[in-house]
Amino acid sequence: MKKRYGSRTLRHEQTKVMAQSEEFEGFESEEAFDDSVEITGSYSRRDKAEGGFTRTREKAPRILAADWFFIALVSFALSLTFYALPLFNFQSVGVQSQYLYSGMAMQAGLVPYNDFWGSGGLVFYLINWIGHFAQTTWLLYFFQLFALFISGVQVYRLILQRTHSRLAARITAGFTLVSIAGLAQGGTSPTLMALPLALWALQFLDRYLRQDVRDEAFIFFGMSGAFALVISPVMTVLWVISALALFIFNIRNKRIGRGFYQLLATLFGVLLVGYTVAFYALNAQVLYTSIEQSIIIPLTSLGFTANLWLTLLKSIVFLLVFGLATNFVHGMLNIKKSGQTFVWQVLLLIGSVAVLVFVLLSPVFESSNLLALLPLLLLFVSDTLQDAVNQRRNVLQQYMRAKLFAPILALFFVIGAPFVSQWMNRQVFSEEQQVAQHVKADTTRDDRVLAIAGDKNINLRAQRVASLGVFPSYYPIGFHQNFDLVFANAENKYVIVQSGQELSDSVQRTLQDSYEKVEISNVSQFSVYKKK
């Protein structure tokens, strides 16, 4: 009787403890985490042989139907600000219009890096090419929406994995999606497409360092890193520092054999993607030019520019509004609590500083590059949320305090930024529309139209591509010299020059000898030239 009574009491106490530890906040079911923890000995023998230790391995937490719906709803609402959405026809500026133009140009038979410049990876341009199918950007918009949605799912999984609180996961995922949409500059950036891969790698490494995963899974870790490299090279900072953290972690825990096996698995995953992309690049004759323009030129063009202080001011604003600065501070304050992940978290902080230096020293400021900071700093907000969950405090209130209530500003920023941009550039956009209408009415799809301007909106609105690309000013002088040589023999029916654009003497002579100026009413910021 005594033995039976003790067993029943033990079961009662276990049930009571489990009930107190659940953080469902009134909307979760008791079955949510029935299979969240699994004790396994799959690595115990190998760990003991290498002087390691046996740990529990958790399954990835399940996402409820309500969670899927919440993330999808927030993602869709935020995606309404994307430039690729034809419904509202928001006009992009700067490099964002170049990204949109690239897909249309590839549909017309042009080759990235050769016929027009590109700072993204080769796979990013393949996505843009497919996204412009049937002369519309609807498919591209769905690609961007999917990337945003999957990023939200990965953030949700990561926070749920670390805090076991669905409320904390929902709050973090919702506001992180706002930050992603704000930093992605209208959804056209390569970093948005690579972000789901980076967030998956972050969750993968977090599970390995805190629990355990099968070594074979490092094949996918290598594949994700390779895909990120050929989509947005700046995103690969996460894989570089993670590889260094893995090396140190395995050495400290005397897991030399496993570390070597993981290295081989990672390299195999990299080669699977690398050989496939390299084969395509060789056939398209863009292998060297893609590496040159997406990796070499961005790194070699770093330096102090006249706009450094303005770039610094913009970066500080973005870091504060989207909560990246507070994440870094929390990481510094909580680094002592990181335990066996101490080295990795220190490297994450160092990597975030390296990315910020890259953004500051780049010749042109792109807020989308700050998205590379998100996976590097996302872990640190979970520590604050974990404390709030353990102490039964208001999770939303603690999250807002930890972020200095910046998520509210971020939400207003994402909603208002497209409208502010349209209003500030209304004069330029209006003239671009008039020029595009004139050009489109006087040309066919086979005609070429070159716009030497700050964006590609004229080409996008007229649905006409150029026979050659206009390179940014920070590109090596050889690119500009080649443009001057090719321009004289280029078959462009129209050439449009925006006020303030510098033209070489040879280009001006060609315009004077081979083109005639066309006057368009109410257009003062653009000079339109038609082939004689």
N, C-alpha and C positions, 0 to 999 in steps of 0.2 A: 504493500500500500504506500509505504513511504517513497519507494522508488517511483511508482506511478504518479504520485502527487507532485514530486519534484519535477518530473518531466513536463507535466501540465503547467506548472508555474513558470518553468523556463520558457515554454511556448508562449505563454501569456505575456511575459516580460519582453520577449523578442517582438511580439506583435505591437506592444505599446511603444517600444523604441522606434520601430519602423514607422508607426503612425506619426510620431513626433518629428521624425526627420524628413518626412515628405514635405515638399514645398509646391503645392499645387495651386495655392492662392484662389481656391474656390472654383476652378474650372477644369481641373485635371482628374483623370480617372486613376484608380489604384493600380490598374494593370499597366500603367505607362512604363514602369521600370521593372516589371516582373522579370524580364530577361536582360536587364542592363548589365549585370555582373555575372561573369562566368569564371569559376576557378579552373585553371588548366595547368597541366604539367607538361605541355608540349615542348617547353624549352628547359625544363628543370634539369635534365641530365646534361645537356650541353652547357648550361650556366654553371653547374657544379664543376664540370670538367675544366672550365675556364676561370674558375674562382669567382663566379658571379653569384647571383642570388635568384631565388624563385619569386616571381611576382604574379599577382592576379592580372588577368587580361580582360578588359571590358569590351563588350560589343558596342558598336556605335548606337547611341540612343535613338529610339524610334521617333519619328515626327508624326504627330497626330494630324488628322484631316483639317482641324481648325488652324493648325500652324501653317500647313501648306496654303490654305486660303488666305491667311493673314499676310504672309510673305508675298504671295502673288498679287494681292490687292494693293499693297504698298508699292511694289515694283511697277505695276501698271500705272498707278497714279503718278509716280515720279517720271516714268518714261514718256509722259505726255509733253515733257519739255525737251525731248530729243530732237535734234535737227533732221534726222532721217525720217521722222514722222511726217508724211505728206499732208496730213489733215490740217495742221495749223500753219505750215509753210514758214517756220521760223528761219531766218537767214543767218548763216554762220559767218564768222570772221576769221581771218588769219589762217593758221594751219588746219583748223577744223574744216574749212571749206576745201583745202587741199586734199584732206582725207576723203571727203565726199566725192570730190572730182575724180579721185583715183579709180573708183569702181566704174564710173561712167566711161573713163578713158580706156580701161581695160576691156570693157564691153565693145568699144570701138576698135579694138585691135592693138592698142598701144601697150607697151611693156614698162612695168615699173622700174625705176632706177635708171633706165636707159632713155625712155621718152619723156619721163617726168620724174622729179626728185621725190624721195620718200625717206622718212625717218623711222618708220615702223618696220617690223619684220616681214618676211616674204609671205608667211601664212596670213598675216593681217590683211595684206592686199588681195590674197585669194578670197578671203571672207568678203571683202568689199566688192570684188568682182562678181561673186555669186549673189551678193545682196542687191546688185543693180540689175538683176535679171528682169527682162521684159520692160526695160527703160523706166523702172520705178524703184523707189527705195523702200517699199513696204517690206520686202524680205530682209533687207539690211536692218530695218527697225526691229523686226522680230528677233534677229540675231542679238541685237543690243539689249532688247528686253530680256531675252533668255539669259544672257551673261549677267545682267543685273539680278535676275531672279535666283540664279544658281549661287551668286555671291551671297545673297541673303540667306539661302539655305545653309551654306557652309558656315557663315557667322553664327547662325542659330545652333547648328550642331556643335560648334566649338564651345560656345558659352554654356550650352546644356551639358556638355561633356565635363566641363570644369566645375560648374556650380550646382548641377542637378536641380535647377529651378527653371521651369518653363516660363515663368513671368520674367525673370532676368534675361532669358534667352530672347524672348519676344521684344522686350524693350531695347536691348542692344541691337538686335537684327534690324528693327524698324528705324532707329536713328542712324545706324551705320549705313543703311541703304540711302538715307538722305545725304550723308557725307559722300557716298560713292557718286550719286547723281550730280552733286554739286561740283566735285573735283573732276568728273569725267568730261566736262566742257561740252554738254549737249550730246553725250553718248558716242561721239565719233572717234575717241582716242584709242590707241592700241592697248593702253594700260587697262581699260575696262574689259577688253576681250581676254586679257591674260590674268585678270584678277581672280576668277574662279579657280584657276590652276594654282595660284599662289596660296589662296585660302585653304584649298584641299591639302597642299603640302604642309601648311602650318598645322592643320589639325592632325595630319599623319605623324609629324615629328613630335607633337605634343603627346600623342598617345604612346608613341614608342618610348620617349624619355621618361614618362610617368608610369607607364604600365608595360606593355609589350605588344609587338606585332610580328607577324611572320616575316622572315627575311626576304621571301620571294616577292613581297609587296613592294620592295625597293625598286623593282622593275618599273612599276607605275610612278614611283617617285622620280626616277630618271627620265621617263617619258614626259612627265608633266614639266620638268625643268627644261627639257629640249623644246617642247612646244612653246613655253613661255619665251624662250630665247628668240624663236622665229616669229613671235607675235609682237612682243615688247621687250627688248633686251634689258631695259632698266629694271624690270621685274626680277631678273635672275639673281639680284643681290641676295634674296632670301635663300636660294639654293646654295650659293657660295658659302654664306656664313653657316648654314645648316650642315653642310658637308664638313666644315671645320669643327663644328660642335659635336657632330657624330664621331669624328676621329678622336677628339679628346675624351668624349664620354666612354667610348669602347676601350681606350687605353687605360683610363682610370679604373674601369670595372673588369679589367683583364679579359676582355672579350675580343681578342685578336683574331681568332678564327672567324667569328661572326662578322666582325668589322670588314675583313677581307671579302667574305661572301657577299656582304651588303654592297661593297664597292663594285664587285663584278656584276651584281644584279642591276645596280644603278647605271653602270656603263652600258650594259646590254640595252636597257631602256632608252638611253641617250642615242645609241647607235641605230636602234629601230626607227626612231624619228629622223635622226640626222641623215642617214642614207637615203630615206625616202624624199626628204626635202632637197637634199643635194642633187639627187637624180633629176628632179623637176627643174631646179635652178640651172643645172648644166644644159638641159634641153632648151630652156628659155634664154640661156646665155646671160644670166644675171647673178651667177654665183659670187664673183668678186665684187661687183657693183652693189649687191645687196649687203654684203658684209661691210663694204666701205662706207655706205651712206647710213646704215642703221647702227653701226658700232664704232668704226674708226673715226669718222668725221665728228660725231657728237663728243667723243672723248678728246680728240686733238684740238677741238675748237673751244675748249674750256678756258676761261680766263676772266680777268676783271674788265668789265665794260663800263661805258659811260652811264648805263642804266642800272648799275649795281645797287645803288641805294633804293631806287624805285622797286627793283626786283626783291630786295630784302623786305621792304615794307609790304609788298603784295604777299610774300611768303608768310610773314608774321600774321597778317590778317587771315589768310586761309588756314594756317595752323591753329589759330585760336578759334575761329568760327566753326571749324569741322572737328574740333576736339583732339587733334593730333598732338598738340603741345601738352595738353593735360595728361594724355596717355603716357607721354615720355616722362613727365614729372612723377606720375604714379609708378612707373617702372623703376625710376631711380630710388624712390622711397621704399618700395617693396622688394628690392632686389635681394635683401638678406633673407627673405622668407622663401626664396625660390627652391631651396634644397638641392636635389640632384640635378635640377635644370639650371643651376646658377650660371654655368659657363654659357649655355645657349642664350639665356636672357641677356647676359652682358653683351654677347655678340649681336643680338638683335638691336640693342641700343646703339652699338657702334655702327652697325649697318644703316640704321636710320639717320645717323649723323652724316654718313657717307652719301646717302641719297640726297639729303638736304644740301650738302655742299655742291653736288652735281647740279641740282636745280638752280642754285644761286649763281654758279659760274657758267651756266649755259648762256650762249649769246642771245637766245630768245626765251623769255619766261613762258613756261607751259604749266599751268596748274594741274593738268592731267598727270604729270610726272610725280606729283605729290601722292597720287594713289599708290605708288610703290611703298610709301611709308605705312599704309594701312595694315597690311599683314605683318609688318615688323613690330607694330606697336599695339595690335589688337589684344594680345594676351594680357596686357597689364591692367586693363579695365576690369577683367574678370576677377582679379584678386579683391578689388574693392567690393564688387557685387557678392563675392563669396562671403566676405565678412558681414555684409548686410543680411544675407540669407541665414547665416549661422546665428546671428544675434536677433533674428526676427524683426528687423527694422523694415521700414517702407523702402522697397527696392527702387521704385521709380524716383522717389525723393533722393535717395542716396546716389543714384546714377546721375541725376541732374546736378547735384552738388559736386560730384566728382568731375563733371564736365563744365562746371562754372555756368550752367544753364545755357551753354553755347548751342545745344541742339535746337533751341527755339529760334535763335538767329539763323542757324543753318537752314531750317525749314523755310523761313522767309526769304533767304538768299536763293534757294533753289527755285522757289515759285516766282520770285520777282526778277531774277537775273535775265531771263529771256526777254521779258518786256522792257526792261531798262536798256538792254543791248539794242533792241529794235528801235527804241526812241532816240538813243544817243546817235545811232548811225542812220537815222531815217532819211537824211538828205542823200547820203551815198547810196543807200539801198534803192531809193526812188530813181536816181539817175541810172543805176545799174539795170533796173527793170526796163527803163525806156531804151537804153542801148541794146539790151538783150532782145527786146521785141523787134527793134529795127533790124538787127543782125539775123534773127531767126526768119523774118519775113523775106529776106533777100538771099538766103542761103539754103542749101540742102544738107542732109546728114553727111554727105561725102565731103563737103567743104570744110576747111580748117579755119578756126578763129583763134587768134592769139591775144590774150589779155595780159598786159604787163601791169599788174595791179597788186594791191595788198591782199586780195582774196580771189577766189575762183567763181564768184557768184554769177558773173556774166556768162561764163561757159555753162554753168549749171542751169541757169534760167533759159538760155538759148538752146541747150541740149546740143552744143557743138564743142568739139575738142580741138586742141592745138596740135600743130605738127611737131613742136618741140617744147621743152619745158624751160620755165624761167626759174633759175636757181636762187636760193636765199643769198643775201650779201655775205654771210659768214662762210660760205663754201669756198674751197680753194680756188685760186685765180684761174686755174686751168679750166674749170667748168664754165666760167664766164667768157673766157677766150674762145672756147669751143662754141658757145652760144652765138657769139658775134660772127664766127666763121659760117655757121650753119644758117643763120638768119637770112643772109642775102639770097640763098637758094631755096629757102623754105616756102612751101606752097600754102600760104595763109591768105585766104580771100580778104579777111579783115584783121587789122591789128588795132587794138584799143590800148591806149596808154593813160594811166591815171596820173593826175597832177602830183608832183613830188617824186616820181620815179626817175632814177638816174639812167640815162641812156648813153652808151658809148658813141664815139664819133662815127664809127662804121654803121651802127644801127640807124643813127639819124640820117646819114647819107642814103642808106637803102630806103628809108621811109620817104625821103624827098625825091628820089629818082624813080622808084617803082610803085609808089602809092600816092593816092590823092586824098585829101582831107574831106571828110563828110561832116556837114553840120546837122546836128540834131537839136531840136528846140528844147529848151529848159535843161540842157546838159552843159554844165560848166566845169566839172571836175574830171571829165574824160575827153581825150582827143581820139576821134575815130578815123581810121585810115582804111581805104578800100584799094584793092589791087587794081592797077591800071589795065 
